Amino acid sequence: MRHILFECLKQLDDEGIHSILDVGCGEGTITYFTAKHFTDARVAGIDISQVGISCAQQRWNEPNLHFFHDETLKRLKDNYDLICCFEVLEHVQDWQGLLDRFSASALKYIALSFPVGKMRPFETSVGHLRNFQEGEVESYLSQKGFLPENIFYAGYPFYSPIYRELCDAFNVPGSNFARGKYGLPQRIVSQFFYLLFRFCSTKKRFGEQFCGVFRKDSSR
């Protein structure tokens, strides 16, 4: 998914992005690559998990990058040129309220990713409360003054339905293979699925992985 996210974000290279907040950054991998890409921007990653933030602080280090444990997302009270939130909305009960806070905080852009389409049983075991429907988030954000700038519905057929159906059939989140040490077998399987997702799946249409950037409507 990372290559699609940055295909979205690279459109903003000349847009004067000086401040970025990554909400729900987890262990910080995507936040780190965002900071590497936008070297002139101040980049902050926040998460409600202290464990995730501790991992991020230990692992990633860039002059323009900082991580903060933020249980109430108080840093959204400030303004940023770009608000990012990747693979988080499906875990949040009040997703509309969270998007409201993004809309109030973002000066220029909001970047999001989340799953859409059929909800598999295994997804509830990893904390998903919903999968979105195509156009659902775009419609809501347009009411808040943010219009689609660069939208991807990616991943058909290898990410979804094939990969997601396999995860469901083999209960991957609960298997020993997906737990514990990330060893050579896990790396091989991950690389295999990465190559299928990147080179043998759709990027713009038909897929059930949403990645997109929304621009603030300056006319409002």
C-alpha positions in Angstrom: 0.0 0.0 0.0 2.9 2.4 0.7 3.8 2.9 -2.9 0.2 3.9 -3.7 0.1 6.3 -0.7 3.2 8.1 -2.0 1.8 8.1 -5.5 -1.0 10.1 -4.0 1.3 12.4 -1.9 3.8 13.1 -4.6 1.3 15.3 -6.3 1.8 17.7 -3.4 5.5 18.1 -3.8 5.2 21.7 -5.1 2.3 22.7 -2.9 4.1 24.3 0.0 3.7 21.6 2.6 5.5 22.8 5.7 3.6 20.9 8.5 2.2 17.4 8.6 0.4 15.4 11.3 0.1 11.6 10.9 -2.8 10.5 13.1 -2.7 6.9 14.3 0.9 6.5 13.2 1.4 3.2 15.1 5.1 2.1 15.0 5.9 5.0 12.6 7.0 3.4 9.4 4.8 5.4 7.0 5.4 8.6 9.1 9.1 8.1 8.7 8.9 7.7 4.9 6.6 10.8 4.8 9.3 12.8 6.7 11.9 11.5 4.2 9.8 12.6 1.3 8.8 16.0 2.6 12.2 17.1 4.0 11.2 20.7 4.3 8.1 19.9 6.5 7.8 19.4 10.2 6.3 16.0 10.6 4.6 14.7 13.7 3.2 11.2 14.3 0.7 10.7 17.1 -1.0 7.6 18.4 -3.1 6.6 21.4 -0.8 3.5 22.0 2.2 4.2 24.1 3.8 0.9 22.9 3.5 2.0 19.3 5.0 5.4 20.0 7.8 3.9 22.0 8.7 1.6 19.1 8.5 4.6 16.7 10.8 6.7 18.8 13.4 3.9 19.1 13.4 2.9 15.5 13.0 6.1 13.4 15.2 9.2 13.5 15.0 12.2 11.2 15.7 15.9 12.0 12.1 16.9 10.9 10.3 14.0 12.5 8.8 13.6 16.0 6.5 11.1 17.7 4.0 11.8 20.5 1.8 9.7 22.7 -1.6 11.5 22.4 -4.6 9.6 23.9 -7.1 12.5 23.3 -5.5 13.6 19.9 -5.1 17.1 21.5 -2.6 18.0 18.8 -5.5 18.2 16.4 -6.2 21.5 18.1 -3.3 23.0 16.1 -3.3 23.5 12.3 -1.3 21.6 9.7 -0.9 21.9 6.0 -1.5 18.1 5.7 -3.3 15.7 7.9 -2.6 12.0 7.3 -4.6 9.1 8.6 -3.8 5.6 7.2 -5.7 2.4 8.1 -7.4 4.0 11.2 -10.9 5.1 10.3 -12.2 1.5 10.1 -11.2 1.1 13.8 -13.0 4.3 15.0 -16.6 4.3 16.3 -17.2 7.9 15.5 -15.4 8.2 12.2 -17.5 11.3 11.2 -16.4 13.1 14.3 -12.8 12.3 13.6 -13.1 13.6 10.1 -14.7 16.8 11.5 -11.6 17.3 13.6 -9.4 16.7 10.6 -11.4 19.2 8.5 -11.0 21.9 11.2 -7.2 21.2 11.6 -6.1 20.8 8.0 -5.2 24.0 6.2 -4.7 22.4 2.8 -5.0 18.6 2.5 -6.2 15.5 4.1 -4.8 12.1 3.1 -6.6 8.8 4.0 -6.5 5.1 3.5 -9.0 2.4 4.6 -10.6 -0.8 3.3 -13.9 -0.8 1.4 -16.4 -3.4 0.3 -17.2 -6.8 1.9 -16.5 -7.2 5.6 -14.8 -10.5 6.3 -15.1 -12.2 9.8 -11.3 -12.1 10.3 -11.3 -8.3 10.1 -13.4 -8.0 13.2 -10.7 -9.9 15.1 -8.1 -7.2 14.2 -10.4 -4.4 15.4 -12.3 -3.4 12.3 -15.7 -1.9 13.1 -16.6 -1.4 9.5 -15.6 -1.4 5.9 -16.6 1.7 4.0 -18.6 1.9 0.8 -17.2 3.5 -2.4 -17.8 7.2 -2.3 -19.0 7.3 1.3 -16.0 9.2 2.8 -15.7 11.4 -0.3 -19.3 12.5 0.1 -18.9 13.3 3.8 -15.7 15.3 3.3 -17.2 17.3 0.5 -19.8 18.5 3.0 -16.9 19.7 5.1 -15.2 21.6 2.3 -12.6 19.0 1.2 -12.8 17.8 -2.4 -11.1 14.7 -3.9 -7.7 15.6 -5.4 -6.2 12.2 -6.1 -8.2 9.0 -5.5 -7.2 5.3 -5.8 -9.4 2.2 -5.4 -6.6 -0.3 -5.5 -5.9 -4.0 -5.1 -8.1 -6.0 -7.5 -7.9 -9.0 -7.6 -4.8 -10.0 -5.5 -5.3 -7.9 -2.5 -9.0 -8.2 -2.5 -10.7 -10.6 -2.9 -7.9 -13.2 -3.0 -5.6 -12.1 -0.2 -8.5 -11.1 2.1 -10.4 -14.3 1.5 -7.2 -16.3 2.2 -6.8 -14.4 5.5 -10.3 -15.3 6.4 -10.1 -19.0 5.3 -6.9 -19.6 7.3 -7.6 -17.3 10.2 -4.3 -15.6 9.6 -4.6 -13.0 12.5 -5.0 -15.9 15.0 -2.3 -18.2 13.4 1.2 -18.8 14.9 2.6 -17.8 11.5 1.4 -14.2 11.9 2.5 -13.9 15.6 5.8 -13.6 17.3 9.1 -13.2 15.5 9.1 -11.8 12.0 11.4 -14.4 10.5 12.5 -15.5 7.0 9.3 -17.4 6.1 7.1 -14.4 7.0 9.4 -12.1 5.0 9.2 -14.4 2.0 5.4 -14.5 2.1 5.1 -10.8 2.7 7.4 -10.0 -0.3 5.4 -12.4 -2.4 2.1 -10.7 -1.6 3.7 -7.3 -2.0 4.8 -8.0 -5.5 1.3 -9.4 -6.4 -0.3 -6.3 -4.9 2.0 -3.8 -6.6 2.4 -5.3 -10.0 -0.6 -7.5 -10.6 -3.5 -5.5 -9.1 -5.5 -2.5 -10.1 -4.5 1.0 -8.8 -7.2 3.4 -9.7 -10.4 1.3 -10.0 -12.3 -1.8 -9.0 -10.1 -2.4 -5.9 -11.2 -2.5 -2.2 -8.2 -0.5 -0.8 -8.9 3.2 -0.8 -6.0 5.7 -0.8 -6.7 9.3 -1.5 -5.9 13.0 -1.0 -8.5 15.7 -0.5 -7.9 19.4 -1.1 -9.6 22.1 0.9 -12.1 24.1 -1.2 -10.7 27.6 -1.1 -13.9 29.0 -2.5 -15.9 28.3 0.7 
